[in-house]
Amino acid sequence: MRWIELSITAHPEAVEPVSEALAAIAANGVALDAPYVLEDEGQRWRPIPDAPVTVRAYLPDDDQATAALARLRAALWHLGQIGAGYVGELATRTVDEADWAEAWKAGYAPTRVGRHLIIAPTWRLAEAESAPTDVVVALDPGMAFGTGTHPTTRLCLEALETTVRPGDRVLDVGCGSGILLIAALKLGAVAGVGIDLSAEAVAATRANARLNNVEGRCTILHGTLDLGAAGLPLAIPPPPAPGEDPLVALGHVRAIDPAPVVVANILASVIGGLAPTLLAATTPGGTLITSGILAERRAEAEGPLLAAGLRDVRVLQEGDWLRLIGRRAE
């Protein structure tokens, strides 16, 4: 079988939306190629801040490829209207099955985040320079979003490193590849729940949890978070597909126990809409970590979070992205 390799060079702030556009037509996921430099005589890898990132995906070269490429180009055109240099030109080339299987791995190297976290692709674990106190998270970036290179992911990982305590439980809302949930578990959390509306993200998180031997300590749910009649958080499954019995979906609604640590790396507007639910899902005195927030949209997330009861809010900005951390009042 032959595949079409799709590659786009994008501004770091455009990586997430470009990845989403590619993933919409490429079921095998996306890979990020972030520029880096080698230090200490080639023994240490360091990303280059604010350097353009290449996003790659692979599309089957079949009779549906032309229509899929047309949809992708339309989506990229709209993203490109945000500003010059935000999204580069789409490049394509045809590769054989064997070439595709390895080509996307070449640009993905171990990434150090914070003081002790290392995010490493499974095929390059041996290159993950680590000390006895380091925590290594093995990840297959072809599965879903979240590889540690995007500012919002790094900001959340750094927050988890200083927040999670042995024995904590953690809730990851919009778990994506599972990177935040898995990192929290490997940092000492005793148990965790991840939830995502994307079936691909749920599959990716489960696969990455197995890679890291933490699958027995986490529950991965397909759906979204909402408040029940009693004001308690619920996991709500996706709407039933046409022809499916709605009562079957209702049978999968389940209560979520509030957790001492809750993380939501999504979008400002979504965080704002979920604010009461996110606070209800956080134990009194517990910590809520939110990111995926553009600085210009801070109010969309922060206002509703404060109104819902978030206290002692601390803000950290990297580029145009914000992380908000606070605690639920006791």
Buried (B, 14 or more C-beta within 10 A) or exposed (E): EEBBBBBBBBBBBBBBBBBBBBBEBBEBBBBBBBBBEEEEEEEEBEBEEEEBBBBBBBBBBEEEBEEBBEEBEEBBEEBBEEEEEBBBEBEEEEBEEEBBEEBBBEBBBBBBBBEBBBBBBEEBBEEBBBEEEEBBBBBBBBBBBBBBBBBBBBBBBBBBBEBBEEEBBBBBBBBBBBBBBBBBBBBBBEBBBBBBBBEBBBBBBBBBBEBBEBBEBBBBBBBBBBBBEEEBBBBBBEEEEEEEEEEEBEEEEBEBEBBBBBBBBBBBBBBBBBBBBBBBBBBEEBBBBBBBBBEEBBEBBBEBBBEBBBBEBEEEEBBBBBBBBBBBEE
